[in-house]
């Protein structure tokens, strides 16, 4: 009986170990799937927490990636697509009507690369986030602004994942970081990573979205948060 009990315990231990290393909890170098993040506002805000995004879902495939958020209890829906082939950052907004805008690389330099010039200081410090080994990096700004810390992993296979955001010098998938858009700054922390098939159409803009300039989209959200 004792022998059987020991065998059962060993079997459970081996099963959990295998799941942790190879299964849904953690799988290294996946190229297609979904990352979910918890989102919390940075600093004080007069906006009710019920109106702020509380999570973000990022889907990726073939080095394309897209982030979705909802605000105002689903009243405003936003999707941000990074197209590495056309080198475009595409915004979709569903706010009373459906709108989209696209930024090329030149526009990204002024709209999305909003941090001052910086250098990246790597650290030997690591921690586990959503089952992935993450490294800490500190952005040191040449203008003397307060440094910014981010955590990223190189165990998810997306090539140059930050080319379309202000962390373009970080060579890895961001797992804990802050980002500012439409007058709102949020801190994102990854809570889960799931391998799965993503349809290529997910990274395209439906025909019903009206094309407008990015400046018009930004103006729509003035005072929203």
N, C-alpha and C positions, 0 to 999 in steps of 0.2 A: 504494500500500500504506500509506504514512504517513497519507494522507488518510483511508483507511478506518479505520485505528487511532484517529485523532483523533475520527472520527465515533462509533466504538464507545464511547470513553471519555466523550464528551459525552452519549451516550444513557444510559449507566450513571449519570452524575452527575445528569442530569435525573430519571431514574426514582427514584433514592434521595431526591432532594429532594422529589419529589411524595409519595412514601410517607411521609416524615417529617412533612410538613405536612398531608396530607389523609387518610392511611390509618390502619392499626391502630396505628402507633407513637404518633401524636398526632393527635387530632381534637378540635377546640375545640367547647365548648358541647354535648356529648352529654347526653341526658336519660335514657338507659337503658343499663345495662351493668354491668360488674363491675370493682371495684378490688381488687387483691391487695396485702397488706402483709406485710412481714417483722416478726416480733415478737421482742423480746429483753427479758429481765427487767431492771428498774431496781434497782441496788444489789445487795447480797449476799443470797443465798437458800440455804437448806440443802436445797432440793428439787433432785433430779437433773434436769439439762437435758432428759432423755428424757421427763420427766413434764410439762414445761411446754409451753404452746402456742408454736409457732415461726412461725406465720403466721395471718393473718386474711383472710377473704374477705368483701367488702361488695358487695351487689347493690342496685341502685337503679332505680326506675321511678316516674314521676308523683309525685315528691317523697317517696315511700316509700323507706326504705332499711333493710337488715337486715345484721347482721354475724354471721359464723359462726366459731367457734374450736373446736379440739379439744385436750384435755389428757389426761395419763395414757396416752399412746400410743393415743388414741381411746377410752379408757374413759369419759371425760366429754365430752359434746358440748353446746355452748352456742350459742344463737342469740338475738340481740337485735334486735327489730323496732321501728322508729320509725314510728308511724301518725299522719301529720299531719292526718288527717280526724277521727279520734276523740280526737286529742291523748293518745295512750297510748304508753307504752314497755313493750313486751311481752318477757318473758324466757321462753325455752324451754330446758329442761335435760333431757338424757338421761343419767341417772346411776343405774344399776340399774333405774330406772323412768322414766317420762316425766312431767315436771311443767311447769307454766306459771304465770306470775303477770303481772299488768298493773298499771302505775302510772299514775295520772292526773297532771295538771299539778301539783296541790297536793303529791302525794307526791314528784314529781320534785325539788321545791324542797329537800327534806331528804335524799333518797336519792342522787340523781344530781348535784345541784349541790353537791358536797362541798368545793369550794374556798372560802376566805374571799372576802369582797367584793373585787373588783378592777377596775382600769381597764386598757384595752388601749392599749399604745404601739406604733403602727405604725412600721415601718422602711422605708427605701428599698432595703434589701438584698433581693436575689432570688437564687434558684437553681433549677436544673432538677431535678425529682423525677419519675421515671417518664415523662419526656417533656413534663411540664407546667411552665409558669413559675409559681413559687411565691413568695409574699411571707412575710417574717418578721414575727411579732407577738410582743410580750413582755407577759405578764400581770404587772402590778404590784399587789401585795396591800396593802390598807389597814392590815392588822395588822402589817406589816413582815416577813412571811414572804419567803423567797427567791423572786425572780422566776422565771417559767416561760416558756420560748420554744417557739413552735409555728410550723410552716410550713403555709401553706394556698394553695389556688388558687381563682380565680374563673372558671376556664375549663371547669369541669364544672357543668352546669346542674341543681343541686338547690337548691330554694328553702329558705332558713333551715335548712341541713343539720345545725346543732348545737343545735337547740331542745331536744333530749332528753338532752344531756350537759353536763358542767361547763364546756365552752367555748362556751356559748350566746351570748356576745357577739362571737364571731368570725364574720364574714360571708363564709364560703367553705368549701370542702371541705378538711378536714384531711388533710395528706399526710405530715407528720412530727410526732408528738406522743406524750405519755404519757397513760395512762389507768389508773385503779385500779378493780378489781371483784373481789369475793369474796376480799379480802385479798391480792390479787396486783397489783403495778404493772408494766405492760409499756410499752415504747417501740415504737411502730409507725412504719414507714417504707414508703410506697407503692413497689411494685416494678413494677406494670403497671396499665394502665387499658385496658379492652376494651369497645367498643360491642357490644351484643347484646340480643336480645329476652329479657325476663324475664317469666315467667308471673305474672299477678296473684295466683294462689294461693300463690306463694312467701311472700307477706306476711301469710298467715293461719295460724292455729294448727290443726293436725290434731285431730280429735275425740278421739283416744286420749290426749291430754295431760291430766293431772289438774290442776285449778285449785287453787292454794294461795296463801297470803300470801307476799309477797316476803321477809319476815323468816324464814320457814321455809326458803326457798331459800338465803338467806345462811347459815343455821345448818348446812345440809348441807355447805357448803364450808369450815367451820371446821376448820383444821388440814390441809386437803387440800393446800395449797401451803406 
